[in-house]
Amino acid sequence: MTLSPTMMLDEVASYLSMTEREVLKLVRSGQLPATKQGESWRFLREEVDHWLEEQIP
């Protein structure tokens, strides 16, 4: 099974073990890149993985 290159807000929250509110806080502060399409947020899996790698000391 191939993973989609894009993720929805709920998928990112689950992937990062965070709430949707916590993820949106990161987006609004500019720490986590995302694009708003209509009412939905879209995240590139590659960018989420990159952000996650940066969090590891």
VMD Tcl script that builds the backbone (N, CA, C; Angstrom):
set m [mol new atoms 171]
animate dup $m
set s [atomselect $m all]
$s set {name element resname resid chain x y z} {
  {N N MET 1 A 0.831 -1.177 0.000}
  {CA C MET 1 A 0.000 0.000 0.000}
  {C C MET 1 A 0.881 1.250 0.000}
  {N N THR 2 A 0.617 2.170 -0.891}
  {CA C THR 2 A 1.374 3.408 -0.999}
  {C C THR 2 A 0.702 4.495 -0.182}
  {N N LEU 3 A 1.501 5.214 0.588}
  {CA C LEU 3 A 0.964 6.314 1.387}
  {C C LEU 3 A 0.747 7.526 0.506}
  {N N SER 4 A -0.325 8.234 0.762}
  {CA C SER 4 A -0.623 9.448 0.014}
  {C C SER 4 A 0.387 10.532 0.377}
  {N N PRO 5 A 0.797 11.347 -0.599}
  {CA C PRO 5 A 1.744 12.423 -0.292}
  {C C PRO 5 A 1.098 13.570 0.482}
  {N N THR 6 A -0.235 13.600 0.540}
  {CA C THR 6 A -0.910 14.650 1.305}
  {C C THR 6 A -1.686 14.041 2.462}
  {N N MET 7 A -1.820 14.832 3.517}
  {CA C MET 7 A -2.521 14.381 4.712}
  {C C MET 7 A -3.531 15.444 5.125}
  {N N MET 8 A -4.596 15.003 5.761}
  {CA C MET 8 A -5.605 15.897 6.307}
  {C C MET 8 A -5.246 16.201 7.768}
  {N N LEU 9 A -5.897 17.204 8.329}
  {CA C LEU 9 A -5.623 17.621 9.706}
  {C C LEU 9 A -5.743 16.464 10.692}
  {N N ASP 10 A -6.800 15.689 10.602}
  {CA C ASP 10 A -6.981 14.588 11.548}
  {C C ASP 10 A -5.889 13.531 11.406}
  {N N GLU 11 A -5.420 13.308 10.187}
  {CA C GLU 11 A -4.347 12.338 9.963}
  {C C GLU 11 A -3.035 12.828 10.568}
  {N N VAL 12 A -2.752 14.117 10.403}
  {CA C VAL 12 A -1.519 14.682 10.963}
  {C C VAL 12 A -1.569 14.633 12.484}
  {N N ALA 13 A -2.708 14.982 13.053}
  {CA C ALA 13 A -2.846 14.942 14.509}
  {C C ALA 13 A -2.581 13.530 15.037}
  {N N SER 14 A -3.154 12.547 14.399}
  {CA C SER 14 A -2.942 11.159 14.807}
  {C C SER 14 A -1.482 10.749 14.605}
  {N N TYR 15 A -0.921 11.102 13.467}
  {CA C TYR 15 A 0.464 10.772 13.116}
  {C C TYR 15 A 1.451 11.349 14.130}
  {N N LEU 16 A 1.170 12.576 14.608}
  {CA C LEU 16 A 2.066 13.250 15.548}
  {C C LEU 16 A 1.667 13.036 17.007}
  {N N SER 17 A 0.614 12.260 17.241}
  {CA C SER 17 A 0.081 12.034 18.596}
  {C C SER 17 A -0.246 13.353 19.283}
  {N N MET 18 A -0.946 14.210 18.554}
  {CA C MET 18 A -1.369 15.513 19.056}
  {C C MET 18 A -2.861 15.665 18.810}
  {N N THR 19 A -3.431 16.695 19.415}
  {CA C THR 19 A -4.812 17.032 19.093}
  {C C THR 19 A -4.811 17.893 17.835}
  {N N GLU 20 A -5.964 17.996 17.194}
  {CA C GLU 20 A -6.077 18.859 16.017}
  {C C GLU 20 A -5.787 20.307 16.403}
  {N N ARG 21 A -6.211 20.704 17.579}
  {CA C ARG 21 A -5.969 22.070 18.061}
  {C C ARG 21 A -4.466 22.351 18.186}
  {N N GLU 22 A -3.708 21.386 18.699}
  {CA C GLU 22 A -2.257 21.554 18.833}
  {C C GLU 22 A -1.592 21.676 17.461}
  {N N VAL 23 A -2.047 20.877 16.508}
  {CA C VAL 23 A -1.494 20.944 15.152}
  {C C VAL 23 A -1.789 22.312 14.540}
  {N N LEU 24 A -3.017 22.782 14.679}
  {CA C LEU 24 A -3.378 24.095 14.128}
  {C C LEU 24 A -2.571 25.216 14.766}
  {N N LYS 25 A -2.254 25.077 16.032}
  {CA C LYS 25 A -1.420 26.076 16.712}
  {C C LYS 25 A -0.034 26.137 16.056}
  {N N LEU 26 A 0.517 24.980 15.711}
  {CA C LEU 26 A 1.810 24.931 15.023}
  {C C LEU 26 A 1.712 25.554 13.635}
  {N N VAL 27 A 0.604 25.299 12.952}
  {CA C VAL 27 A 0.397 25.860 11.613}
  {C C VAL 27 A 0.305 27.381 11.701}
  {N N ARG 28 A -0.509 27.877 12.605}
  {CA C ARG 28 A -0.724 29.326 12.721}
  {C C ARG 28 A 0.527 30.074 13.167}
  {N N SER 29 A 1.401 29.389 13.907}
  {CA C SER 29 A 2.647 30.026 14.345}
  {C C SER 29 A 3.740 29.918 13.281}
  {N N GLY 30 A 3.436 29.226 12.171}
  {CA C GLY 30 A 4.396 29.107 11.081}
  {C C GLY 30 A 5.411 27.998 11.253}
  {N N GLN 31 A 5.247 27.178 12.276}
  {CA C GLN 31 A 6.208 26.109 12.520}
  {C C GLN 31 A 5.986 24.884 11.636}
  {N N LEU 32 A 4.718 24.610 11.319}
  {CA C LEU 32 A 4.376 23.437 10.521}
  {C C LEU 32 A 3.687 23.902 9.245}
  {N N PRO 33 A 4.284 23.651 8.082}
  {CA C PRO 33 A 3.696 24.110 6.822}
  {C C PRO 33 A 2.401 23.372 6.477}
  {N N ALA 34 A 1.434 24.124 6.003}
  {CA C ALA 34 A 0.152 23.558 5.574}
  {C C ALA 34 A -0.503 24.522 4.602}
  {N N THR 35 A -1.461 24.007 3.851}
  {CA C THR 35 A -2.217 24.813 2.897}
  {C C THR 35 A -3.691 24.643 3.203}
  {N N LYS 36 A -4.409 25.748 3.213}
  {CA C LYS 36 A -5.851 25.679 3.440}
  {C C LYS 36 A -6.554 25.626 2.095}
  {N N GLN 37 A -7.392 24.615 1.921}
  {CA C GLN 37 A -8.178 24.457 0.696}
  {C C GLN 37 A -9.639 24.431 1.110}
  {N N GLY 38 A -10.316 25.550 0.887}
  {CA C GLY 38 A -11.695 25.663 1.351}
  {C C GLY 38 A -11.709 25.669 2.865}
  {N N GLU 39 A -12.413 24.733 3.453}
  {CA C GLU 39 A -12.485 24.618 4.913}
  {C C GLU 39 A -11.467 23.627 5.473}
  {N N SER 40 A -10.723 22.954 4.602}
  {CA C SER 40 A -9.816 21.885 5.029}
  {C C SER 40 A -8.357 22.307 4.963}
  {N N TRP 41 A -7.573 21.756 5.866}
  {CA C TRP 41 A -6.131 21.940 5.852}
  {C C TRP 41 A -5.505 20.729 5.187}
  {N N ARG 42 A -4.481 20.963 4.369}
  {CA C ARG 42 A -3.733 19.898 3.700}
  {C C ARG 42 A -2.262 20.030 4.088}
  {N N PHE 43 A -1.641 18.898 4.315}
  {CA C PHE 43 A -0.241 18.842 4.713}
  {C C PHE 43 A 0.483 17.888 3.782}
  {N N LEU 44 A 1.690 18.252 3.380}
  {CA C LEU 44 A 2.518 17.327 2.607}
  {C C LEU 44 A 3.236 16.410 3.591}
  {N N ARG 45 A 3.095 15.112 3.379}
  {CA C ARG 45 A 3.711 14.134 4.290}
  {C C ARG 45 A 5.213 14.390 4.433}
  {N N GLU 46 A 5.865 14.745 3.333}
  {CA C GLU 46 A 7.305 15.017 3.354}
  {C C GLU 46 A 7.629 16.169 4.308}
  {N N GLU 47 A 6.810 17.217 4.303}
  {CA C GLU 47 A 7.045 18.365 5.180}
  {C C GLU 47 A 6.748 18.026 6.638}
  {N N VAL 48 A 5.741 17.204 6.872}
  {CA C VAL 48 A 5.436 16.767 8.239}
  {C C VAL 48 A 6.592 15.927 8.770}
  {N N ASP 49 A 7.108 15.007 7.956}
  {CA C ASP 49 A 8.247 14.184 8.364}
  {C C ASP 49 A 9.476 15.042 8.632}
  {N N HIS 50 A 9.709 16.039 7.792}
  {CA C HIS 50 A 10.845 16.942 7.989}
  {C C HIS 50 A 10.698 17.700 9.306}
  {N N TRP 51 A 9.507 18.221 9.587}
  {CA C TRP 51 A 9.262 18.939 10.843}
  {C C TRP 51 A 9.515 18.006 12.023}
  {N N LEU 52 A 9.038 16.770 11.905}
  {CA C LEU 52 A 9.199 15.799 12.980}
  {C C LEU 52 A 10.677 15.502 13.240}
  {N N GLU 53 A 11.458 15.353 12.182}
  {CA C GLU 53 A 12.895 15.103 12.327}
  {C C GLU 53 A 13.592 16.263 13.025}
  {N N GLU 54 A 13.147 17.485 12.760}
  {CA C GLU 54 A 13.748 18.662 13.395}
  {C C GLU 54 A 13.459 18.724 14.888}
  {N N GLN 55 A 12.432 18.029 15.346}
  {CA C GLN 55 A 12.060 18.064 16.757}
  {C C GLN 55 A 12.917 17.135 17.606}
  {N N ILE 56 A 13.631 16.233 16.945}
  {CA C ILE 56 A 14.471 15.274 17.665}
  {C C ILE 56 A 15.834 15.908 17.918}
  {N N PRO 57 A 16.213 16.026 19.200}
  {CA C PRO 57 A 17.516 16.663 19.508}
  {C C PRO 57 A 18.697 15.815 19.085}
}
mol reanalyze $m
mol bondsrecalc $m
mol representation Tube
mol addrep $m
